Amino acid sequence: MSNGVYQTESVYNRVPYEEVHTQKPQRYISKFRPTVVLEEKSTKDAMRTMGPANVEVPSPEKYLKKHSKEPKLPEKTECSKEVRHTCCTVKKPAVPARTDNPPLMGIHTKRDFIKTATVVPMKPQPIWVDKSNGHKQLLENSGLVPKYIKKKHYGEVPEYLQQRNEEEQRAQEEYDNYVKEQREQGSMKHLSDEERQAVLEGLKNNWDKLHHEYQGLSVITDNLSKKAHKERLEVAMKQLEHDINLFERFKTIYIPNN
């Protein structure tokens, strides 16, 4: 016998067991199902005849007549006839003579037309374009028009500059008077150009010597004597630089006789 016909013997096949039947949940049915079915039937029944609903066919006697859709004027009444009669009985003013002047009510004569025709046309306002997309603005508000030349006080020296110049001139006069008085008293001596140049060369030579000595100092100032010597050289060089600057700036120099 082949194994495909009979099952193999097993202890588990001899033990009886209960079959468990799983119960499926009830299928979901929407509560709106009857309403949807009614709506669907109603829409289908409306167009079941393959066209619109049957309506009453118009009578052939009620055909469209000519000019029936054009607006119609109101019918004439007795009141309208009376109003027309009263308007026609009122006399209009007489025609003005040729020599009369026309009233100023917007009536233009030939002479007025000639005047208006000979008027110079208005010039367009100058504008300038400041962007590539064609943005425009008035040239007067752009800052490119020199409005300052049209000011009342254009070209005049301001008051504060006049006051400053007067103060400088007054100070120079006082200094000149003081120098003149000192020269008259014989307490001051005027240096010539040769003497001033000689003094200036001497100051520069002294500064070169101090600078050469300053360059020869050690980089490390490990004691007080080196530090004090370096400070003395710096003070002396600074004083010489100040004196050289004074001699180079001023051409006229006075020194006391004593």
C-alpha positions in Angstrom: 0.0 0.0 0.0 1.2 3.5 -0.8 1.5 6.2 1.8 -0.7 8.6 -0.3 -3.8 6.5 0.3 -3.6 5.9 4.1 -2.4 8.2 6.7 0.5 7.3 8.9 -0.4 6.1 12.3 0.0 8.6 15.1 -1.1 9.0 18.7 -2.5 12.4 18.0 -4.8 11.0 15.3 -6.4 8.7 17.9 -7.3 11.5 20.3 -10.7 13.0 19.5 -10.9 16.9 19.3 -13.8 19.3 18.8 -14.1 21.3 15.7 -14.2 25.1 16.3 -16.4 27.0 13.8 -15.5 30.7 13.5 -18.5 32.9 13.1 -18.0 35.8 10.6 -19.2 39.3 11.6 -22.4 40.6 10.0 -21.8 42.5 6.9 -22.0 46.4 7.3 -25.0 48.0 5.7 -25.4 51.7 5.7 -28.5 53.2 7.2 -28.7 55.7 4.3 -29.0 52.9 1.7 -32.8 53.2 1.2 -32.5 56.9 0.7 -29.7 56.6 -1.9 -31.8 53.9 -3.8 -34.8 56.2 -3.9 -32.8 59.2 -5.1 -31.2 57.1 -7.8 -34.6 55.9 -9.1 -36.1 59.4 -9.0 -33.3 60.8 -11.2 -33.5 57.9 -13.7 -37.3 58.1 -14.0 -37.1 61.9 -14.8 -35.3 61.4 -18.1 -36.6 58.0 -19.0 -38.2 59.3 -22.2 -34.8 60.4 -23.6 -35.6 64.1 -23.6 -37.3 66.9 -21.6 -40.7 66.4 -20.0 -43.8 66.7 -22.1 -45.2 70.2 -22.0 -48.1 71.9 -23.7 -47.3 72.8 -27.3 -47.9 76.5 -28.2 -51.0 77.2 -30.3 -50.3 78.0 -34.0 -52.5 81.1 -33.6 -50.1 82.7 -31.1 -47.2 83.2 -33.5 -44.5 85.8 -33.1 -45.5 89.0 -34.9 -43.3 91.6 -36.5 -42.0 94.4 -34.3 -43.6 92.7 -31.3 -40.4 92.9 -29.2 -39.5 96.5 -29.9 -40.0 99.1 -27.2 -43.3 101.0 -27.5 -43.9 104.6 -26.6 -46.6 105.4 -24.1 -49.9 106.2 -25.5 -50.9 109.8 -25.9 -53.3 111.2 -23.3 -55.2 114.4 -22.9 -52.7 115.7 -20.3 -49.8 115.4 -22.7 -51.7 117.3 -25.4 -52.4 120.2 -23.0 -48.8 120.5 -22.0 -47.7 120.6 -25.7 -50.3 123.3 -26.4 -49.0 125.5 -23.6 -45.4 125.0 -24.7 -46.1 126.0 -28.2 -48.0 129.2 -27.1 -45.0 130.6 -25.2 -43.0 133.0 -27.3 -39.2 132.5 -27.7 -36.8 135.5 -27.3 -36.1 137.6 -30.4 -33.0 136.9 -32.5 -30.1 139.2 -31.3 -28.9 141.8 -33.8 -25.6 141.6 -35.5 -24.2 144.6 -33.4 -25.1 143.0 -30.0 -22.4 141.5 -27.9 -22.9 137.9 -27.0 -23.5 137.1 -23.3 -20.7 135.5 -21.3 -22.3 132.0 -21.1 -19.6 129.9 -22.8 -20.4 131.3 -26.3 -17.2 131.8 -28.3 -16.9 134.2 -31.2 -14.5 134.2 -34.1 -12.3 136.7 -32.4 -12.1 134.4 -29.3 -11.2 131.5 -31.4 -8.3 133.4 -33.0 -7.0 134.4 -29.6 -7.1 130.8 -28.3 -5.5 129.5 -31.5 -2.5 131.9 -31.3 -1.7 131.0 -27.7 1.7 129.3 -27.3 1.2 125.7 -26.4 2.3 124.4 -23.0 5.7 122.9 -22.7 6.0 119.4 -21.3 7.4 119.1 -17.9 11.0 117.8 -17.9 11.3 114.3 -16.6 14.1 111.7 -16.2 14.1 107.9 -16.2 16.0 106.4 -13.3 15.3 102.7 -13.9 15.7 100.2 -16.7 12.0 99.4 -16.7 11.1 103.0 -17.6 10.2 104.5 -14.2 9.9 108.3 -14.5 9.9 111.2 -12.1 10.0 115.0 -12.4 13.5 116.4 -13.1 13.0 119.2 -10.5 12.6 116.7 -7.6 15.5 114.5 -8.7 18.3 116.6 -7.3 20.0 117.1 -10.7 18.7 120.7 -11.1 21.1 123.2 -9.6 18.5 125.1 -7.5 21.2 126.5 -5.1 22.3 129.0 -7.7 18.9 130.7 -7.5 19.1 131.2 -3.7 19.2 134.7 -2.4 22.6 134.5 -0.7 24.3 132.3 -3.3 28.0 133.1 -3.7 28.3 135.0 -0.4 30.7 134.0 2.3 28.8 132.7 5.4 28.8 134.8 8.5 30.6 132.2 10.6 33.5 132.2 8.1 33.6 136.0 8.1 33.8 136.0 11.9 36.5 133.3 11.9 38.6 135.3 9.4 38.2 138.5 11.4 39.3 136.7 14.5 42.4 135.2 12.7 43.3 138.6 11.3 42.9 140.2 14.7 45.1 137.6 16.3 47.7 138.0 13.6 47.7 141.8 14.1 48.1 141.4 17.9 51.0 139.0 17.4 52.7 141.4 14.9 52.3 144.3 17.3 53.8 142.2 20.1 56.7 141.2 17.9 57.2 144.8 16.8 57.3 146.0 20.4 59.7 143.3 21.4 62.0 144.1 18.5 61.9 147.8 19.4 62.9 147.0 22.9 65.7 144.9 21.6 64.8 141.7 23.5 64.2 139.5 20.4 66.4 138.7 17.4 65.2 137.7 13.9 66.9 134.6 12.5 67.9 134.8 8.9 67.2 132.0 6.4 70.9 130.7 6.6 70.7 130.6 10.4 67.3 128.9 10.4 68.6 126.3 7.9 71.7 125.7 10.0 69.6 125.2 13.2 67.3 122.9 11.3 70.3 120.8 10.0 71.7 120.7 13.6 68.4 119.4 15.0 68.2 116.7 12.3 71.8 115.6 13.0 71.0 115.4 16.7 67.9 113.3 15.9 69.9 111.0 13.7 72.5 110.4 16.5 69.8 109.7 19.1 68.0 107.4 16.6 71.2 105.5 15.9 71.7 105.1 19.6 68.1 104.0 20.1 68.5 101.3 17.4 71.5 99.9 19.2 69.6 99.2 22.4 68.9 95.7 23.4 65.5 94.3 22.7 65.0 93.0 26.2 64.9 95.6 29.0 65.5 93.4 31.9 66.6 96.0 34.5 65.6 99.6 35.5 68.6 101.3 34.0 68.0 100.0 30.5 64.3 101.0 30.7 65.2 104.5 32.0 67.8 105.0 29.3 65.3 104.0 26.6 62.6 106.4 27.9 65.1 109.3 28.0 66.0 108.6 24.3 62.3 108.5 23.3 61.6 111.8 25.1 64.6 113.5 23.5 63.7 112.3 20.0 60.1 113.5 20.5 61.2 116.9 21.5 63.6 117.1 18.6 60.8 116.1 16.2 58.6 118.9 17.6 61.3 121.5 17.2 62.0 120.3 13.6 58.3 120.6 12.8 58.2 124.2 14.1 61.3 125.3 12.1 59.9 123.7 8.9 56.4 125.3 9.3 57.4 128.9 10.1 59.8 130.9 7.9 60.0 133.9 10.3 61.5 133.0 13.7 62.4 135.3 16.6 64.6 134.3 19.5 65.4 136.3 22.7 68.8 138.0 22.8 69.7 136.7 26.2 
